[in-house]
Amino acid sequence: MNKKIFYTFLAVNAILWTCVESMRLITSADSMEAIVWGDLLSFGTNKHPPLSGWLAGSFHHLFGDTNLGIYILGNLCVIIGLIYVYKLAKFFLDEEKAICSSLILTPSFYYTFQMFYDNFNCNILLMAFWPMLIYYFHKLIKFNKIQDWILFGILSGLAFLAKYQVVILFIFMFLYLITCEIKLLKQKRVYLSVLIGFLVILPHIIWLYNTDFFSLLYFVDRTSSTISETDKFGFLKRINFSVKFYLDQILTLAPSWVLYCIIALKEKNIRFNNSGSSKDKLFLLMVGFLPLIAIGATGVFTASRVVGAWGVAMICTIGILLFYFFPVKFQEKKFFLKWIYGMMICWQVAMLIFFVLQTKMDFSFPYKMVFSNFNTIWENETNEAPLKYVTGDYAITSQIYNEHKPKAILNTYGYRNPWTNSNDVIKSGALIMCSKESSFNNTLKSFSQEYDISDDFKVGEYSYEIKNKFNKSKQYKIYYAIIKPQP
């Protein structure tokens, strides 16, 4: 097995997954939300740092405002991540096992179903940055070159702009330096790298300061306690959050475990690696594994739900850990490749069948028909005024970007919206759309309070259905309000 086969597989696999994802009628809600963020031309969003939005908006427009750009971007992140897993693995394994430690990730759920479901978001962007950072961090420790410290600083800043979660990785990198490489902390180039990273994120920090840090409320909300202080089963629920997160990671890697066991049983030589550098072992455990354990443990300490998708990028070193601590000889390389090819083909066929049977709006929302009808409703109620603003459930409203270009009024949690002019919103009117009545009522109430609108608006319900290829259908409703333009 050589690099040519490895790179060819990654390219072909990415092309096939792009084709499979293109079967969707719409791209994912997360992807469309990122496109909306990109069009804001801002150093921040209402949820995450801005890099995912910048990239999503750029690729979307680069490919003619089609969803193809998003599918390519998502698969490009996967390719970059897998290449850096391989490059990192070469520090610890021989060439063939390094390739296999990367390829064994490809049939896991995060690299297959999750990619089909999400297409692109900040978690998928982190799939590229996470192994890249670990690779350059180990390279710094090994060679300590000034140019690598500079590059690491730039990449660290960009990774922070991808998702705040990367701070967990930085913490364990710092702990490793204190434990094993404390002499590096006495060198100026370390602090030059920190300074460069800080300069990269400085515009975002300034933006946060100027907007009262309101976007961090989304993070606080996702990590806040969901357990009452008087709940006598509170501690058990805390444990349940963490256990569920760890089970999610184990299950998402189920195809990878199966593939590894098949290879190990075929060659009948599985064993524990007692040799090797203690520093290497500590590095792989502290930097490659403990961040995953730590984020799962936050459920116990904060009493908050830990989302399984937060582990998307963190599982990237699992293949390296397997082949380093439980090595196999790989006497039959073609046997491994046949299983990889077979599993990936099965996944792609399964996703095609899944799509054909699908009646969920996440994949088959008939946005052209829906928004054509809503455009008619809007024009009838507003004497054909242009539709300039939309708000509500972003899973619905963001899809309007496929046909029109209104501004999305994002949820700013009661803070001043930095992307819209209140007077212009009142003057131009807005369209509110939600999939749930409770969400609609809350959105309409908060909108009315923020923009002090009059009672001159129309409230209604719109029904539509989604049919699969076998004529199985499912009914959906959109609760909407036409906020009429004010003279």
N, C-alpha and C positions, 0 to 999 in steps of 0.2 A: 504494500500500500504506500503510495507516494503523495506528495503535495498536489500533483496535477489532478489525481483522482479526487482528492479532498475539495479543491477549489471548483472543479467541474460539478461535483455533487451539490455544493452550496449554490452555485449559479442556477443549475437546472431545478433544484428544489424551490428556490425563490421564484423562478419564472412560473413553475406549476402552481405554487400557492397564490401568486398574483392572479393567475387565470381563474383559480377556484374562487377567490374572494370577489373577483369581478362578476361572478354570477349573482351577487346580491343586488337588489334593486336600489338600495341606499347603503352608504357607508355608515359606520357605527356612530352613535350619538357622541361618544367621546371624541372621535375624529372630527366630526362637524363642529363640536364645541371648540376644539383646538384651531380649526380654520377661522372661526369667529374671532378668537383671541388674536390670531395672526393679523387679521384685518384691522385690529384696533391700533396697530403700530405703537405699542406701549411697552414700557419696561416691567409691567406686571399684569396680572389677571385677577379675577375675583376668587381664584382657588389655588393656583399653582404658580411657580416661577414662569417666565415668559418663553423659554427656549422651545418648548414643544409647540407653542402657538406660532412662533416665527417660522419654524420648519414646515409645519402643516400648511400654513398659508402660502409659503413659497412654493412647495411642491404642488399644491392644488392649482395655483395659478400657472405654474410652469407647464403643466399638462392640460392647459386649456380649460380650467375650471371643471375638470372631470374628477371622478373618484379614483381614477387610475393612479394619479400622483400619490394619493394617500396609501394605496396598497403597495406601491413601489417603495415608498418611504419606510413603511413598517417592516417590509422584508429586507430592506437595506440595513436597518438596525439589527435585525437578526443575523445577517451575514457578518457584519462588523463584529458583533459580540462573539460569534462562534470562532471567527478568525483569531480574536484575541484570547479566547479560551485555549485554543491550540498553541498560540505563541507563549502564553503563560505556562502551559503544561510542559513545554520543552525545557523549562528550567528544572523540572522534577522527573520527567519521563523520557524514554527514547522516542524517536520520531513516530513510529507506528502507534504506540500507546497514546501519544499526545494527540494524534489525529482522532483516535477512537474516543478519547475522553471528551472531545468536542462533539463528534457525531452521535454519541450515545444520548445526548440531550435532545436531538431533533425529533424523536417520536414522542417526547413528553407532552403533556396537555398544554403547558404554557406556550410551547413552540408550534402547536398545531391548532387545537380548538380555540384557545385563548386568542391566537392571532386572527383566526377566522371571525371570532366574535367582536374583538376590539379594533382590529385593523391597525390603529396607531393611537397611542396616548403617552403620557409621561412615563408610565411603567415600562412600555415597550422601548422608549427612548433610553431608559436606564439600562435596558438589556445590552445596549452597545457600550455605555459608559462604565458600567460596573467592572466587567473583566478588563477593560482597557486601563482603568485606574490601578487595579491590582497588579496588572502586568508591569506598568511603568514604575509602580512603587517597588516591586521586587527588583526591577532593573536598576533603580537608584541605589538600593541596598548593595547590589552586586558590583556595580561599576562606578557609582557616585560621580557621574559626569554632569557638569554645569548645564549643558544643553538639555539634558533629561529633566533636571530640576525645573528649568524654565517651562518646558513642555508640560510637566506634571502640574505646575501651578495653573497654566491656562486650562488644561483639561479639568482640573478640580473645580475651577470657577464655572466652567460650562456645565459640568455635572450638577453643581448646586443649582444652576439656572434651569436644569431639567427637572429636578425634584429635590425637595428639602431632605428627603429620606437618606440621601447620600452622606449626610452628617454622621450617621451611625458607622459607616465604613471608615470615615476619617478618625473617629474616636478609637476604633480598634487598631488602625494603623499607628496612631500615636502611642497606644498602649504597647504595641509591639516594639516600637522604637525605644521606649523606656525600658522594656524588659530585655531586649537583645541587642539593640544598636544605639545605645544612649550616646555614644561618641559622635554620632551624626548630628545630634541636637546642639553640638558645640560649634557647628560650621555655619558660616554666614549664608551659604547657598540654600540652606533649609528655609531660612527666614525670607530670602529673596523669593523663593517659591510661594511662600505664604502671602507675601506682599502682592505678587502677581495675581494670585487667585483672588485676593481681596479686591484688587483693582477691576478685575473682570466682573465681579458681582456688585461693585459700588453703585452703578446706576440703578440697579434693582433695589438696593438698600435705601437710596435716596428717594426712589419712588414709593417704597413702603412708608417711609417717614412722612412724605408729603400727603399720603392718603390715610394717615392714622393707623397704619398696619391692619386695615380692615380685612385684607385678603387672608390673613393668618387666622381669622375667625373660622374659616372652613376647616383648617387643620385642627383647631381647638375643638370644633364640633365633632369631628371624626374621632378624636382621641379622648373626649370627655367621658366621664363615668355614666354608665347606663344602669347602675345598680343603686337602689335606695340604701341609705345608711342604716335603715331599720330592718332591712331584709336579712332574716336569720340564715338564709342560704347564700348570702352574698359571697362568701369566700369560695364556695363550690362553683358559683357562676364565674368568678374570676378565673379559676383554674380551667373552667370549660372554654373560655375565650382562647386561652393559650393552647390547650389541647386540640381544639378545632383547627387552629392555625397550623399546628405541626402536622395534623392529619391531612390537611389540604396539601401541604408540601409533599408528604409521602405519597399521596394518591396521584398528584399530578405527575410524579416521576415513575408511576407504576410501569409504563412501557419500558422505561430505561432500566428499572430493576429486573424486569422480565428478560430483557435482552442481555444484561450482564450475567444473569443466572444461567441462561441458555449457553453462553460462551464458556462460562466456568464449568458447567456440567459436561459440555462437549469435550473440553480438554482435561477435566478431572485433576486440576492442579491448583485449586484455589488455596491461598495461604495468607497469613498475616505478615506484613513486612516489618521485620524486627531491625533491619539495617537502615541506612540512610541517616542523614544529618539531623540532629535534634532541632537545629534552627529551622530546617525545612519543614519538619513536622509541626513545629510550633507556629510557623508562618501560615501553613495551610489551615491549621485549626483556628488560630486567632483571627486571621484576616479573611480566610475563605469559608469559615463555618460559623464562628461565634456571632457574627452580625445577624445571621438568620435566627439563631437561638435567642438573641437579645431582643429582637423586634417581636418575636412571639411571646416572650416573657412580659412584655409591657401590659398584656391583658391582665396579668395577676397584680401588677403594681399600680396600674391606673384604673382598674375596673372598667376598661373600655373594650369595645369590640375590636379585634384585630383582623383586618381584612386579608383573606388568603392571597389576593392578587399583589399584596405588598411584597410577597416573596418571589415575584416573577424574575427579577434580576439577580436575586441572591442565590438562586440554585445553580448558577453558572459553574461553580467549582465542584459540583457533586461528582462529575465524571473523573476529574483529577483526583479527588479524594478516594474514589473507588479503586482506580488503577494504581494509585500510589500505596495505599494501605493494604489493599487486597489484590495484589497483582496476579495476572494470568500471562502465559507465555505467548499467546496469539500465534500458534503454529499454523492455523488455518485462517488466513486473513480474508479470503474470499467468502468464507462461511459467515463472518461478521457482516461484510458488505451486503451479502444476499438478504440477510435479515433486516438490515437498515433499509434497503430498497423496498423490500416487501412491506415493511411496516409503514413506510411513508406513502406508498401507493395505496395501501388500505385506508390510511387516514384521509387522503385526498378524495378517494371514492366515497368514503363515509360522509365527508362534508358535502359532497354533491348530492347524495341521497338525503341528507339532513335538510339541505336547502329546498329540494323538490317537495319534501313533506311539510315544509315550514308554513305556519300561519301566524307567526309572531310579527308584530310591527317592527321589531328590532332589525329584521332582515328584509321585510317585504312591504314596508309602508308605501302606499301608492301616492307619493308626494305630489306628482304632477297633477293627478286628478283632484286631490284634496285642495291644493293651493290654487288651482284654476277656479274651483268652486268658491273658495274663500276670497279670491280676488273679485269675483262677481258680487259676493255679499258685501265686501268692503266698499266697492264702487257704488253700489245701490244705496248704502247707508250714508255715504259721505259725499255724494254728488261727484263721483269719479275723482276724488282727491288722491294724490299719489300715496302709496303705502310706504311710510318712511321708518316706522319703528315697530318692532315686535318684542314680546316678552312672554314669560310663562315657562312651561316645561321645555328645557333645551332639547330634549329628545325629539320634540315635534318642531319647535320653532327654528332650530338650527338647520333643519332640512330645507327651509325656504331659500337657503343660499344656493341651492341647485337651480333655482328658477329666477329669483329676484335678488336684489342687494339691499334690503332694508338694514338698518342698524339694530343689533340685538341689545336690548336693555338688560344688562346682567344684574343678578342679585348682589347688592352691596351691603346687605345685612343692616339696613337703616342708615348707613353712611352716605355721604354725598357721592354720587356717581361721577367719576372723573372723565367718562367717555361720552356723556350726553349733556346737552344743554336743556335745563328744565323748562325754560320758556319755549324752546323750540318743540319739545315733546308735547307741551300743552297746546301749542299752536297747530302742530301737524297731526296730533292724535296718535293712537297706537292700537295694535291688535294683540289681545291677550289670548293665549291658547294653552290649555292644560288637558291631560288625559284623565285626571281624577277630580271629582267635584270638590273634595276637601282642599286639594292643592290650588284649584281655581279660586275658591273663596278667599284663601289666604293671600294669594297673589293679587287679586282685585282689591282687597282691603289695604294691603301695604302700598300698592300703586296709588290708590286714592289718597292715602295719607301723605305719601312722598310728593306727589305732584298736585295735590289739592284740586282735583278735578271736580267738575260739577256732576249732577246726576244725568247729564245728557250722554248716556251710552246705552248700547243695545247688548243684552245678554242672551245667549242661546246655546243650543246643543246641536252638534253635527255628528251624524252616524255614517260609518262606512264599514265595509267588510273586506277581509283578505281571504283569497282562495288559493289553495295550493294546486299542483298539477293534477290532483285527483278530485278536484272540486270540493274538497273539504274546506269549509269556511269558518271564519270567526268574526264576530261583530265587535266593533270598537266605537267609542264615543270621544268627541273632542268638545270640551266646555270652553266657550269663547265669549269674549266681550269686545265690542267695537267702541273704543274710546274716540268719540268724534272730534275732529279738529275744531279748535276754538278760534273765533275771529279776533 
